[in-house]
Amino acid sequence: MEPKGYELLKIETKIDCLEKELSTLFVDFKNTSVSQKQTVTENEVYQKLEKMNVCCLNLLETYREYTKNLKKNT
């Protein structure tokens, strides 16, 4: 079994990666929706929103895992 601090550190690292991914997806979505030069289909916008949604759900799940482990370790 891994030390408690190491488990929390792994989850913190996963949270950090997901936050960066969500930030990147949002910038991509914002640039797509704001850009007037290219024609963007509704399907492309939907796919970008869907990716952001999945990332948000993963982030929420990871936050819950982190708080559960944090409560367990205190």
N, CA, C and O atoms as a Tripos MOL2 file, in Angstrom:
@<TRIPOS>MOLECULE
protein
  296   295    74     0     0
PROTEIN
NO_CHARGES

@<TRIPOS>ATOM
      1 N           0.8400   -1.1880    0.0000 N.3       1 MET1
      2 CA          0.0000    0.0000    0.0000 C.3       1 MET1
      3 C           0.8820    1.2460    0.0000 C.2       1 MET1
      4 O           1.8810    1.3150    0.7150 O.2       1 MET1
      5 N           0.5020    2.2090   -0.7980 N.am      2 GLU2
      6 CA          1.2790    3.4410   -0.9220 C.3       2 GLU2
      7 C           1.0330    4.3490    0.2850 C.2       2 GLU2
      8 O          -0.0280    4.2890    0.9060 O.2       2 GLU2
      9 N           2.0110    5.1860    0.6130 N.am      3 PRO3
     10 CA          1.8020    6.1540    1.6960 C.3       3 PRO3
     11 C           0.6480    7.0980    1.3710 C.2       3 PRO3
     12 O           0.3900    7.3990    0.2060 O.2       3 PRO3
     13 N          -0.0400    7.5590    2.4060 N.am      4 LYS4
     14 CA         -1.2230    8.4070    2.2140 C.3       4 LYS4
     15 C          -0.8870    9.6790    1.4480 C.2       4 LYS4
     16 O          -1.6410   10.0910    0.5660 O.2       4 LYS4
     17 N           0.2240   10.2960    1.7730 N.am      5 GLY5
     18 CA          0.6250   11.5260    1.0930 C.3       5 GLY5
     19 C           0.8720   11.3170   -0.3890 C.2       5 GLY5
     20 O           0.5790   12.1940   -1.2010 O.2       5 GLY5
     21 N           1.4100   10.1570   -0.7440 N.am      6 TYR6
     22 CA          1.6840    9.8620   -2.1500 C.3       6 TYR6
     23 C           0.3900    9.7070   -2.9300 C.2       6 TYR6
     24 O           0.2890   10.1650   -4.0680 O.2       6 TYR6
     25 N          -0.6050    9.0580   -2.3180 N.am      7 GLU7
     26 CA         -1.9030    8.9100   -2.9850 C.3       7 GLU7
     27 C          -2.5160   10.2800   -3.2730 C.2       7 GLU7
     28 O          -3.0280   10.5230   -4.3650 O.2       7 GLU7
     29 N          -2.4590   11.1750   -2.2770 N.am      8 LEU8
     30 CA         -2.9980   12.5260   -2.4670 C.3       8 LEU8
     31 C          -2.2230   13.2830   -3.5350 C.2       8 LEU8
     32 O          -2.8130   14.0170   -4.3290 O.2       8 LEU8
     33 N          -0.9120   13.1100   -3.5600 N.am      9 LEU9
     34 CA         -0.0850   13.7900   -4.5640 C.3       9 LEU9
     35 C          -0.4410   13.3130   -5.9720 C.2       9 LEU9
     36 O          -0.4890   14.1150   -6.9040 O.2       9 LEU9
     37 N          -0.6900   12.0200   -6.1290 N.am     10 LYS10
     38 CA         -1.0880   11.4970   -7.4460 C.3      10 LYS10
     39 C          -2.4030   12.1220   -7.8840 C.2      10 LYS10
     40 O          -2.5640   12.4850   -9.0490 O.2      10 LYS10
     41 N          -3.3430   12.2480   -6.9510 N.am     11 ILE11
     42 CA         -4.6450   12.8260   -7.2960 C.3      11 ILE11
     43 C          -4.4890   14.3160   -7.6010 C.2      11 ILE11
     44 O          -5.1310   14.8240   -8.5210 O.2      11 ILE11
     45 N          -3.6420   15.0250   -6.8410 N.am     12 GLU12
     46 CA         -3.3940   16.4430   -7.1110 C.3      12 GLU12
     47 C          -2.7940   16.6390   -8.4920 C.2      12 GLU12
     48 O          -3.1400   17.5900   -9.1930 O.2      12 GLU12
     49 N          -1.9020   15.7480   -8.8850 N.am     13 THR13
     50 CA         -1.2930   15.8120  -10.2160 C.3      13 THR13
     51 C          -2.3460   15.5970  -11.3000 C.2      13 THR13
     52 O          -2.3450   16.2840  -12.3210 O.2      13 THR13
     53 N          -3.2420   14.6410  -11.0710 N.am     14 LYS14
     54 CA         -4.3250   14.3780  -12.0340 C.3      14 LYS14
     55 C          -5.2410   15.5920  -12.1440 C.2      14 LYS14
     56 O          -5.6700   15.9490  -13.2410 O.2      14 LYS14
     57 N          -5.5420   16.2300  -11.0050 N.am     15 ILE15
     58 CA         -6.3860   17.4340  -11.0060 C.3      15 ILE15
     59 C          -5.7100   18.5340  -11.8050 C.2      15 ILE15
     60 O          -6.3520   19.1990  -12.6180 O.2      15 ILE15
     61 N          -4.4260   18.7270  -11.5820 N.am     16 ASP16
     62 CA         -3.6750   19.7630  -12.2990 C.3      16 ASP16
     63 C          -3.7200   19.5260  -13.8030 C.2      16 ASP16
     64 O          -3.9210   20.4640  -14.5740 O.2      16 ASP16
     65 N          -3.5360   18.2810  -14.2240 N.am     17 CYS17
     66 CA         -3.5750   17.9470  -15.6610 C.3      17 CYS17
     67 C          -4.9580   18.2080  -16.2460 C.2      17 CYS17
     68 O          -5.0760   18.7540  -17.3430 O.2      17 CYS17
     69 N          -5.9990   17.8220  -15.5210 N.am     18 LEU18
     70 CA         -7.3610   18.0340  -16.0140 C.3      18 LEU18
     71 C          -7.7100   19.5170  -16.0860 C.2      18 LEU18
     72 O          -8.3970   19.9460  -17.0140 O.2      18 LEU18
     73 N          -7.2430   20.3040  -15.1170 N.am     19 GLU19
     74 CA         -7.4920   21.7450  -15.1580 C.3      19 GLU19
     75 C          -6.8140   22.3800  -16.3690 C.2      19 GLU19
     76 O          -7.3930   23.2440  -17.0290 O.2      19 GLU19
     77 N          -5.5810   21.9480  -16.6600 N.am     20 LYS20
     78 CA         -4.8760   22.4670  -17.8330 C.3      20 LYS20
     79 C          -5.5860   22.0520  -19.1210 C.2      20 LYS20
     80 O          -5.7120   22.8470  -20.0520 O.2      20 LYS20
     81 N          -6.0440   20.8070  -19.1660 N.am     21 GLU21
     82 CA         -6.7640   20.3210  -20.3520 C.3      21 GLU21
     83 C          -8.0490   21.1140  -20.5570 C.2      21 GLU21
     84 O          -8.3650   21.5090  -21.6800 O.2      21 GLU21
     85 N          -8.7880   21.3480  -19.4800 N.am     22 LEU22
     86 CA        -10.0260   22.1140  -19.5780 C.3      22 LEU22
     87 C          -9.7540   23.5410  -20.0360 C.2      22 LEU22
     88 O         -10.4990   24.0890  -20.8490 O.2      22 LEU22
     89 N          -8.7030   24.1340  -19.5230 N.am     23 SER23
     90 CA         -8.3300   25.4840  -19.9280 C.3      23 SER23
     91 C          -7.9990   25.5360  -21.4180 C.2      23 SER23
     92 O          -8.4070   26.4620  -22.1200 O.2      23 SER23
     93 N          -7.2690   24.5530  -21.8870 N.am     24 THR24
     94 CA         -6.9120   24.4840  -23.3100 C.3      24 THR24
     95 C          -8.1570   24.2790  -24.1700 C.2      24 THR24
     96 O          -8.3020   24.9090  -25.2170 O.2      24 THR24
     97 N          -9.0470   23.4040  -23.7330 N.am     25 LEU25
     98 CA        -10.2810   23.1650  -24.4810 C.3      25 LEU25
     99 C         -11.1410   24.4250  -24.5350 C.2      25 LEU25
    100 O         -11.7510   24.7240  -25.5620 O.2      25 LEU25
    101 N         -11.1860   25.1560  -23.4330 N.am     26 PHE26
    102 CA        -11.9860   26.3820  -23.4070 C.3      26 PHE26
    103 C         -11.4190   27.4290  -24.3630 C.2      26 PHE26
    104 O         -12.1670   28.0730  -25.0980 O.2      26 PHE26
    105 N         -10.1090   27.5970  -24.3540 N.am     27 VAL27
    106 CA         -9.4850   28.5680  -25.2650 C.3      27 VAL27
    107 C          -9.7670   28.1790  -26.7070 C.2      27 VAL27
    108 O         -10.0810   29.0360  -27.5330 O.2      27 VAL27
    109 N          -9.6560   26.8900  -27.0150 N.am     28 ASP28
    110 CA         -9.9450   26.4110  -28.3680 C.3      28 ASP28
    111 C         -11.4020   26.6820  -28.7380 C.2      28 ASP28
    112 O         -11.6920   27.1320  -29.8460 O.2      28 ASP28
    113 N         -12.3090   26.4100  -27.8140 N.am     29 PHE29
    114 CA        -13.7290   26.6560  -28.0550 C.3      29 PHE29
    115 C         -13.9990   28.1430  -28.2540 C.2      29 PHE29
    116 O         -14.7280   28.5300  -29.1680 O.2      29 PHE29
    117 N         -13.4160   28.9640  -27.4070 N.am     30 LYS30
    118 CA        -13.6180   30.4130  -27.4920 C.3      30 LYS30
    119 C         -13.0890   30.9470  -28.8220 C.2      30 LYS30
    120 O         -13.7440   31.7630  -29.4700 O.2      30 LYS30
    121 N         -11.9200   30.4930  -29.2220 N.am     31 ASN31
    122 CA        -11.3530   30.9400  -30.4950 C.3      31 ASN31
    123 C         -12.1990   30.4830  -31.6730 C.2      31 ASN31
    124 O         -12.3150   31.2030  -32.6640 O.2      31 ASN31
    125 N         -12.7810   29.3180  -31.5800 N.am     32 THR32
    126 CA        -13.6300   28.8040  -32.6500 C.3      32 THR32
    127 C         -14.9170   29.5960  -32.7520 C.2      32 THR32
    128 O         -15.3600   29.9400  -33.8470 O.2      32 THR32
    129 N         -15.5140   29.8840  -31.6100 N.am     33 SER33
    130 CA        -16.8090   30.5680  -31.6420 C.3      33 SER33
    131 C         -16.6710   32.0600  -31.9500 C.2      33 SER33
    132 O         -17.6000   32.6670  -32.4840 O.2      33 SER33
    133 N         -15.5330   32.6500  -31.6220 N.am     34 VAL34
    134 CA        -15.3350   34.0780  -31.8530 C.3      34 VAL34
    135 C         -14.8670   34.3610  -33.2800 C.2      34 VAL34
    136 O         -15.1650   35.4140  -33.8430 O.2      34 VAL34
    137 N         -14.1410   33.4230  -33.8480 N.am     35 SER35
    138 CA        -13.5510   33.6240  -35.1650 C.3      35 SER35
    139 C         -14.6250   33.8080  -36.2350 C.2      35 SER35
    140 O         -15.5270   32.9820  -36.3740 O.2      35 SER35
    141 N         -14.5190   34.8800  -36.9700 N.am     36 GLN36
    142 CA        -15.4610   35.1750  -38.0490 C.3      36 GLN36
    143 C         -14.9300   34.7040  -39.4080 C.2      36 GLN36
    144 O         -15.6930   34.5910  -40.3670 O.2      36 GLN36
    145 N         -13.6300   34.4330  -39.4880 N.am     37 LYS37
    146 CA        -13.0110   34.1140  -40.7630 C.3      37 LYS37
    147 C         -13.3670   32.7230  -41.2590 C.2      37 LYS37
    148 O         -13.4870   32.5150  -42.4660 O.2      37 LYS37
    149 N         -13.5340   31.7850  -40.3700 N.am     38 GLN38
    150 CA        -13.8200   30.4150  -40.8070 C.3      38 GLN38
    151 C         -15.2610   30.0520  -40.4950 C.2      38 GLN38
    152 O         -15.8460   30.5190  -39.5170 O.2      38 GLN38
    153 N         -15.7970   29.2360  -41.3230 N.am     39 THR39
    154 CA        -17.1570   28.7780  -41.0750 C.3      39 THR39
    155 C         -17.0890   27.5350  -40.1970 C.2      39 THR39
    156 O         -16.4170   26.5550  -40.5200 O.2      39 THR39
    157 N         -17.7880   27.6030  -39.1040 N.am     40 VAL40
    158 CA        -17.7790   26.5120  -38.1450 C.3      40 VAL40
    159 C         -19.1690   25.8950  -38.1220 C.2      40 VAL40
    160 O         -20.1700   26.5860  -37.9330 O.2      40 VAL40
    161 N         -19.2100   24.6130  -38.3150 N.am     41 THR41
    162 CA        -20.5010   23.9370  -38.2980 C.3      41 THR41
    163 C         -20.9500   23.7250  -36.8490 C.2      41 THR41
    164 O         -20.1420   23.7390  -35.9210 O.2      41 THR41
    165 N         -22.2350   23.5310  -36.6890 N.am     42 GLU42
    166 CA        -22.7750   23.2740  -35.3530 C.3      42 GLU42
    167 C         -22.1940   21.9910  -34.7770 C.2      42 GLU42
    168 O         -22.0050   21.8760  -33.5660 O.2      42 GLU42
    169 N         -21.9150   21.0350  -35.6380 N.am     43 ASN43
    170 CA        -21.3560   19.7620  -35.1920 C.3      43 ASN43
    171 C         -19.9720   19.9730  -34.5570 C.2      43 ASN43
    172 O         -19.6620   19.3640  -33.5330 O.2      43 ASN43
    173 N         -19.1560   20.8180  -35.1530 N.am     44 GLU44
    174 CA        -17.8270   21.0900  -34.5950 C.3      44 GLU44
    175 C         -17.9360   21.7500  -33.2270 C.2      44 GLU44
    176 O         -17.2070   21.3980  -32.3000 O.2      44 GLU44
    177 N         -18.8440   22.7000  -33.1080 N.am     45 VAL45
    178 CA        -19.0430   23.3840  -31.8370 C.3      45 VAL45
    179 C         -19.5550   22.3850  -30.8010 C.2      45 VAL45
    180 O         -19.0980   22.3860  -29.6580 O.2      45 VAL45
    181 N         -20.4840   21.5490  -31.1880 N.am     46 TYR46
    182 CA        -21.0260   20.5380  -30.2910 C.3      46 TYR46
    183 C         -19.9280   19.5880  -29.8120 C.2      46 TYR46
    184 O         -19.8820   19.2420  -28.6320 O.2      46 TYR46
    185 N         -19.0560   19.1720  -30.7060 N.am     47 GLN47
    186 CA        -17.9680   18.2580  -30.3410 C.3      47 GLN47
    187 C         -17.0220   18.9110  -29.3380 C.2      47 GLN47
    188 O         -16.5640   18.2600  -28.3990 O.2      47 GLN47
    189 N         -16.7300   20.1900  -29.5340 N.am     48 LYS48
    190 CA        -15.8640   20.8970  -28.5960 C.3      48 LYS48
    191 C         -16.5280   21.0420  -27.2250 C.2      48 LYS48
    192 O         -15.8750   20.8870  -26.1930 O.2      48 LYS48
    193 N         -17.8150   21.3370  -27.2220 N.am     49 LEU49
    194 CA        -18.5490   21.4250  -25.9570 C.3      49 LEU49
    195 C         -18.6150   20.0660  -25.2610 C.2      49 LEU49
    196 O         -18.5260   19.9810  -24.0370 O.2      49 LEU49
    197 N         -18.7680   19.0220  -26.0450 N.am     50 GLU50
    198 CA        -18.8250   17.6800  -25.4820 C.3      50 GLU50
    199 C         -17.4890   17.3080  -24.8250 C.2      50 GLU50
    200 O         -17.4740   16.7130  -23.7470 O.2      50 GLU50
    201 N         -16.3780   17.6530  -25.4680 N.am     51 LYS51
    202 CA        -15.0600   17.3970  -24.8880 C.3      51 LYS51
    203 C         -14.8920   18.1640  -23.5740 C.2      51 LYS51
    204 O         -14.3610   17.6330  -22.5980 O.2      51 LYS51
    205 N         -15.3500   19.4200  -23.5620 N.am     52 MET52
    206 CA        -15.2660   20.2160  -22.3400 C.3      52 MET52
    207 C         -16.1260   19.5900  -21.2450 C.2      52 MET52
    208 O         -15.7140   19.5490  -20.0860 O.2      52 MET52
    209 N         -17.2970   19.1100  -21.5950 N.am     53 ASN53
    210 CA        -18.1950   18.4820  -20.6310 C.3      53 ASN53
    211 C         -17.5670   17.2360  -20.0180 C.2      53 ASN53
    212 O         -17.6170   17.0480  -18.8030 O.2      53 ASN53
    213 N         -16.9860   16.3990  -20.8390 N.am     54 VAL54
    214 CA        -16.3430   15.1770  -20.3580 C.3      54 VAL54
    215 C         -15.1830   15.5300  -19.4250 C.2      54 VAL54
    216 O         -15.0020   14.8990  -18.3840 O.2      54 VAL54
    217 N         -14.4090   16.5310  -19.8010 N.am     55 CYS55
    218 CA        -13.2890   16.9560  -18.9680 C.3      55 CYS55
    219 C         -13.7880   17.4830  -17.6240 C.2      55 CYS55
    220 O         -13.1940   17.1880  -16.5870 O.2      55 CYS55
    221 N         -14.8620   18.2520  -17.6300 N.am     56 CYS56
    222 CA        -15.4480   18.7680  -16.3820 C.3      56 CYS56
    223 C         -15.9210   17.6270  -15.4890 C.2      56 CYS56
    224 O         -15.7120   17.6580  -14.2760 O.2      56 CYS56
    225 N         -16.5510   16.6290  -16.0780 N.am     57 LEU57
    226 CA        -17.0150   15.4850  -15.3000 C.3      57 LEU57
    227 C         -15.8450   14.7100  -14.6890 C.2      57 LEU57
    228 O         -15.9030   14.2950  -13.5310 O.2      57 LEU57
    229 N         -14.7980   14.5230  -15.4680 N.am     58 ASN58
    230 CA        -13.5980   13.8600  -14.9500 C.3      58 ASN58
    231 C         -12.9660   14.6600  -13.8170 C.2      58 ASN58
    232 O         -12.5140   14.0980  -12.8200 O.2      58 ASN58
    233 N         -12.9410   15.9670  -13.9840 N.am     59 LEU59
    234 CA        -12.3740   16.8390  -12.9580 C.3      59 LEU59
    235 C         -13.2060   16.7730  -11.6810 C.2      59 LEU59
    236 O         -12.6530   16.6950  -10.5840 O.2      59 LEU59
    237 N         -14.5090   16.8040  -11.8140 N.am     60 LEU60
    238 CA        -15.3950   16.7060  -10.6540 C.3      60 LEU60
    239 C         -15.2090   15.3680   -9.9310 C.2      60 LEU60
    240 O         -15.1390   15.3230   -8.7030 O.2      60 LEU60
    241 N         -15.1310   14.2990  -10.6900 N.am     61 GLU61
    242 CA        -14.9170   12.9780  -10.1030 C.3      61 GLU61
    243 C         -13.5830   12.9260   -9.3480 C.2      61 GLU61
    244 O         -13.5020   12.3410   -8.2670 O.2      61 GLU61
    245 N         -12.5600   13.5260   -9.9090 N.am     62 THR62
    246 CA        -11.2490   13.5330   -9.2720 C.3      62 THR62
    247 C         -11.2560   14.3770   -8.0100 C.2      62 THR62
    248 O         -10.6540   13.9960   -7.0070 O.2      62 THR62
    249 N         -11.9400   15.5330   -8.0490 N.am     63 TYR63
    250 CA        -12.0670   16.3500   -6.8450 C.3      63 TYR63
    251 C         -12.7750   15.5760   -5.7330 C.2      63 TYR63
    252 O         -12.3690   15.6470   -4.5730 O.2      63 TYR63
    253 N         -13.8120   14.8510   -6.0750 N.am     64 ARG64
    254 CA        -14.5320   14.0490   -5.0790 C.3      64 ARG64
    255 C         -13.6290   12.9750   -4.4880 C.2      64 ARG64
    256 O         -13.6410   12.7460   -3.2780 O.2      64 ARG64
    257 N         -12.8500   12.3210   -5.3340 N.am     65 GLU65
    258 CA        -11.9070   11.3020   -4.8670 C.3      65 GLU65
    259 C         -10.8810   11.9330   -3.9260 C.2      65 GLU65
    260 O         -10.5270   11.3560   -2.8990 O.2      65 GLU65
    261 N         -10.4130   13.1180   -4.2900 N.am     66 TYR66
    262 CA         -9.4170   13.8120   -3.4710 C.3      66 TYR66
    263 C          -9.9850   14.1720   -2.0990 C.2      66 TYR66
    264 O          -9.3430   13.9360   -1.0750 O.2      66 TYR66
    265 N         -11.1930   14.7460   -2.0810 N.am     67 THR67
    266 CA        -11.7680   15.1450   -0.7920 C.3      67 THR67
    267 C         -12.0970   13.9150    0.0560 C.2      67 THR67
    268 O         -11.9600   13.9550    1.2790 O.2      67 THR67
    269 N         -12.5290   12.8260   -0.5800 N.am     68 LYS68
    270 CA        -12.8070   11.5900    0.1510 C.3      68 LYS68
    271 C         -11.5340   11.0760    0.8050 C.2      68 LYS68
    272 O         -11.5420   10.7100    1.9800 O.2      68 LYS68
    273 N         -10.4380   11.0470    0.0510 N.am     69 ASN69
    274 CA         -9.1670   10.5840    0.6030 C.3      69 ASN69
    275 C          -8.6300   11.5480    1.6500 C.2      69 ASN69
    276 O          -8.0240   11.1210    2.6320 O.2      69 ASN69
    277 N          -8.8420   12.8110    1.4550 N.am     70 LEU70
    278 CA         -8.3780   13.8080    2.4160 C.3      70 LEU70
    279 C          -9.1090   13.6410    3.7510 C.2      70 LEU70
    280 O          -8.4890   13.7030    4.8130 O.2      70 LEU70
    281 N         -10.4160   13.4300    3.6950 N.am     71 LYS71
    282 CA        -11.1890   13.2040    4.9230 C.3      71 LYS71
    283 C         -10.7710   11.9140    5.6130 C.2      71 LYS71
    284 O         -10.7120   11.8390    6.8400 O.2      71 LYS71
    285 N         -10.4800   10.8870    4.7910 N.am     72 LYS72
    286 CA        -10.0860    9.5970    5.3300 C.3      72 LYS72
    287 C          -8.7230    9.6900    6.0410 C.2      72 LYS72
    288 O          -8.4760    8.9920    7.0240 O.2      72 LYS72
    289 N          -7.8560   10.5570    5.5310 N.am     73 ASN73
    290 CA         -6.4970   10.6610    6.0700 C.3      73 ASN73
    291 C          -6.3930   11.5880    7.2820 C.2      73 ASN73
    292 O          -5.3570   11.6150    7.9450 O.2      73 ASN73
    293 N          -7.4500   12.3460    7.5800 N.am     74 THR74
    294 CA         -7.3580   13.2500    8.7270 C.3      74 THR74
    295 C          -7.9610   12.6580    9.9610 C.2      74 THR74
    296 O          -7.9630   13.2960   11.0140 O.2      74 THR74
@<TRIPOS>BOND
     1     1     2 1
     2     2     3 1
     3     3     4 2
     4     3     5 am
     5     5     6 1
     6     6     7 1
     7     7     8 2
     8     7     9 am
     9     9    10 1
    10    10    11 1
    11    11    12 2
    12    11    13 am
    13    13    14 1
    14    14    15 1
    15    15    16 2
    16    15    17 am
    17    17    18 1
    18    18    19 1
    19    19    20 2
    20    19    21 am
    21    21    22 1
    22    22    23 1
    23    23    24 2
    24    23    25 am
    25    25    26 1
    26    26    27 1
    27    27    28 2
    28    27    29 am
    29    29    30 1
    30    30    31 1
    31    31    32 2
    32    31    33 am
    33    33    34 1
    34    34    35 1
    35    35    36 2
    36    35    37 am
    37    37    38 1
    38    38    39 1
    39    39    40 2
    40    39    41 am
    41    41    42 1
    42    42    43 1
    43    43    44 2
    44    43    45 am
    45    45    46 1
    46    46    47 1
    47    47    48 2
    48    47    49 am
    49    49    50 1
    50    50    51 1
    51    51    52 2
    52    51    53 am
    53    53    54 1
    54    54    55 1
    55    55    56 2
    56    55    57 am
    57    57    58 1
    58    58    59 1
    59    59    60 2
    60    59    61 am
    61    61    62 1
    62    62    63 1
    63    63    64 2
    64    63    65 am
    65    65    66 1
    66    66    67 1
    67    67    68 2
    68    67    69 am
    69    69    70 1
    70    70    71 1
    71    71    72 2
    72    71    73 am
    73    73    74 1
    74    74    75 1
    75    75    76 2
    76    75    77 am
    77    77    78 1
    78    78    79 1
    79    79    80 2
    80    79    81 am
    81    81    82 1
    82    82    83 1
    83    83    84 2
    84    83    85 am
    85    85    86 1
    86    86    87 1
    87    87    88 2
    88    87    89 am
    89    89    90 1
    90    90    91 1
    91    91    92 2
    92    91    93 am
    93    93    94 1
    94    94    95 1
    95    95    96 2
    96    95    97 am
    97    97    98 1
    98    98    99 1
    99    99   100 2
   100    99   101 am
   101   101   102 1
   102   102   103 1
   103   103   104 2
   104   103   105 am
   105   105   106 1
   106   106   107 1
   107   107   108 2
   108   107   109 am
   109   109   110 1
   110   110   111 1
   111   111   112 2
   112   111   113 am
   113   113   114 1
   114   114   115 1
   115   115   116 2
   116   115   117 am
   117   117   118 1
   118   118   119 1
   119   119   120 2
   120   119   121 am
   121   121   122 1
   122   122   123 1
   123   123   124 2
   124   123   125 am
   125   125   126 1
   126   126   127 1
   127   127   128 2
   128   127   129 am
   129   129   130 1
   130   130   131 1
   131   131   132 2
   132   131   133 am
   133   133   134 1
   134   134   135 1
   135   135   136 2
   136   135   137 am
   137   137   138 1
   138   138   139 1
   139   139   140 2
   140   139   141 am
   141   141   142 1
   142   142   143 1
   143   143   144 2
   144   143   145 am
   145   145   146 1
   146   146   147 1
   147   147   148 2
   148   147   149 am
   149   149   150 1
   150   150   151 1
   151   151   152 2
   152   151   153 am
   153   153   154 1
   154   154   155 1
   155   155   156 2
   156   155   157 am
   157   157   158 1
   158   158   159 1
   159   159   160 2
   160   159   161 am
   161   161   162 1
   162   162   163 1
   163   163   164 2
   164   163   165 am
   165   165   166 1
   166   166   167 1
   167   167   168 2
   168   167   169 am
   169   169   170 1
   170   170   171 1
   171   171   172 2
   172   171   173 am
   173   173   174 1
   174   174   175 1
   175   175   176 2
   176   175   177 am
   177   177   178 1
   178   178   179 1
   179   179   180 2
   180   179   181 am
   181   181   182 1
   182   182   183 1
   183   183   184 2
   184   183   185 am
   185   185   186 1
   186   186   187 1
   187   187   188 2
   188   187   189 am
   189   189   190 1
   190   190   191 1
   191   191   192 2
   192   191   193 am
   193   193   194 1
   194   194   195 1
   195   195   196 2
   196   195   197 am
   197   197   198 1
   198   198   199 1
   199   199   200 2
   200   199   201 am
   201   201   202 1
   202   202   203 1
   203   203   204 2
   204   203   205 am
   205   205   206 1
   206   206   207 1
   207   207   208 2
   208   207   209 am
   209   209   210 1
   210   210   211 1
   211   211   212 2
   212   211   213 am
   213   213   214 1
   214   214   215 1
   215   215   216 2
   216   215   217 am
   217   217   218 1
   218   218   219 1
   219   219   220 2
   220   219   221 am
   221   221   222 1
   222   222   223 1
   223   223   224 2
   224   223   225 am
   225   225   226 1
   226   226   227 1
   227   227   228 2
   228   227   229 am
   229   229   230 1
   230   230   231 1
   231   231   232 2
   232   231   233 am
   233   233   234 1
   234   234   235 1
   235   235   236 2
   236   235   237 am
   237   237   238 1
   238   238   239 1
   239   239   240 2
   240   239   241 am
   241   241   242 1
   242   242   243 1
   243   243   244 2
   244   243   245 am
   245   245   246 1
   246   246   247 1
   247   247   248 2
   248   247   249 am
   249   249   250 1
   250   250   251 1
   251   251   252 2
   252   251   253 am
   253   253   254 1
   254   254   255 1
   255   255   256 2
   256   255   257 am
   257   257   258 1
   258   258   259 1
   259   259   260 2
   260   259   261 am
   261   261   262 1
   262   262   263 1
   263   263   264 2
   264   263   265 am
   265   265   266 1
   266   266   267 1
   267   267   268 2
   268   267   269 am
   269   269   270 1
   270   270   271 1
   271   271   272 2
   272   271   273 am
   273   273   274 1
   274   274   275 1
   275   275   276 2
   276   275   277 am
   277   277   278 1
   278   278   279 1
   279   279   280 2
   280   279   281 am
   281   281   282 1
   282   282   283 1
   283   283   284 2
   284   283   285 am
   285   285   286 1
   286   286   287 1
   287   287   288 2
   288   287   289 am
   289   289   290 1
   290   290   291 1
   291   291   292 2
   292   291   293 am
   293   293   294 1
   294   294   295 1
   295   295   296 2
@<TRIPOS>SUBSTRUCTURE
     1 MET1         2 RESIDUE 1 A MET
     2 GLU2         6 RESIDUE 1 A GLU
     3 PRO3        10 RESIDUE 1 A PRO
     4 LYS4        14 RESIDUE 1 A LYS
     5 GLY5        18 RESIDUE 1 A GLY
     6 TYR6        22 RESIDUE 1 A TYR
     7 GLU7        26 RESIDUE 1 A GLU
     8 LEU8        30 RESIDUE 1 A LEU
     9 LEU9        34 RESIDUE 1 A LEU
    10 LYS10       38 RESIDUE 1 A LYS
    11 ILE11       42 RESIDUE 1 A ILE
    12 GLU12       46 RESIDUE 1 A GLU
    13 THR13       50 RESIDUE 1 A THR
    14 LYS14       54 RESIDUE 1 A LYS
    15 ILE15       58 RESIDUE 1 A ILE
    16 ASP16       62 RESIDUE 1 A ASP
    17 CYS17       66 RESIDUE 1 A CYS
    18 LEU18       70 RESIDUE 1 A LEU
    19 GLU19       74 RESIDUE 1 A GLU
    20 LYS20       78 RESIDUE 1 A LYS
    21 GLU21       82 RESIDUE 1 A GLU
    22 LEU22       86 RESIDUE 1 A LEU
    23 SER23       90 RESIDUE 1 A SER
    24 THR24       94 RESIDUE 1 A THR
    25 LEU25       98 RESIDUE 1 A LEU
    26 PHE26      102 RESIDUE 1 A PHE
    27 VAL27      106 RESIDUE 1 A VAL
    28 ASP28      110 RESIDUE 1 A ASP
    29 PHE29      114 RESIDUE 1 A PHE
    30 LYS30      118 RESIDUE 1 A LYS
    31 ASN31      122 RESIDUE 1 A ASN
    32 THR32      126 RESIDUE 1 A THR
    33 SER33      130 RESIDUE 1 A SER
    34 VAL34      134 RESIDUE 1 A VAL
    35 SER35      138 RESIDUE 1 A SER
    36 GLN36      142 RESIDUE 1 A GLN
    37 LYS37      146 RESIDUE 1 A LYS
    38 GLN38      150 RESIDUE 1 A GLN
    39 THR39      154 RESIDUE 1 A THR
    40 VAL40      158 RESIDUE 1 A VAL
    41 THR41      162 RESIDUE 1 A THR
    42 GLU42      166 RESIDUE 1 A GLU
    43 ASN43      170 RESIDUE 1 A ASN
    44 GLU44      174 RESIDUE 1 A GLU
    45 VAL45      178 RESIDUE 1 A VAL
    46 TYR46      182 RESIDUE 1 A TYR
    47 GLN47      186 RESIDUE 1 A GLN
    48 LYS48      190 RESIDUE 1 A LYS
    49 LEU49      194 RESIDUE 1 A LEU
    50 GLU50      198 RESIDUE 1 A GLU
    51 LYS51      202 RESIDUE 1 A LYS
    52 MET52      206 RESIDUE 1 A MET
    53 ASN53      210 RESIDUE 1 A ASN
    54 VAL54      214 RESIDUE 1 A VAL
    55 CYS55      218 RESIDUE 1 A CYS
    56 CYS56      222 RESIDUE 1 A CYS
    57 LEU57      226 RESIDUE 1 A LEU
    58 ASN58      230 RESIDUE 1 A ASN
    59 LEU59      234 RESIDUE 1 A LEU
    60 LEU60      238 RESIDUE 1 A LEU
    61 GLU61      242 RESIDUE 1 A GLU
    62 THR62      246 RESIDUE 1 A THR
    63 TYR63      250 RESIDUE 1 A TYR
    64 ARG64      254 RESIDUE 1 A ARG
    65 GLU65      258 RESIDUE 1 A GLU
    66 TYR66      262 RESIDUE 1 A TYR
    67 THR67      266 RESIDUE 1 A THR
    68 LYS68      270 RESIDUE 1 A LYS
    69 ASN69      274 RESIDUE 1 A ASN
    70 LEU70      278 RESIDUE 1 A LEU
    71 LYS71      282 RESIDUE 1 A LYS
    72 LYS72      286 RESIDUE 1 A LYS
    73 ASN73      290 RESIDUE 1 A ASN
    74 THR74      294 RESIDUE 1 A THR
